[in-house]
């Protein structure tokens, strides 16, 4: 488990934010920008990844953190699916698609690793951090 004392220090949070910024950039142009339903859905789902990481971490307990990491992982899958669809619609190039697709796979793996760590140790969240 990470020794971070704030969610901003977690790599899983940083990558999720980078993904979200990328999704916003990709969806701000051309036909993608005019596809309001898909644009709004993928943007909301991308923000949901890092938002759930933060919310779970701030709840200070292993059960809450684990549950919100599962939500974040689900949102990462949702974004990945929507990214595939948007790419198939021709909304952006293959280089951009591969970059963010790979980042989403990496994000899902990091989230699963955190979940597994909590499951194995039974500890997660600030309730279990030593006081300074």
Buried (B, 14 or more C-beta within 10 A) or exposed (E): BBEBEEBEEBEBBBBBBBBBEBBBEBBEEEEBEEBEEBBEBBBBBBBBBBBBBBBBBBBBBBEBBBBBBBBBBBBBBBBBEBBEBBBEEEBBEEEBBEBBBEBBEBBBEBBBBBBEBBEEEEBBBBEBBEEE
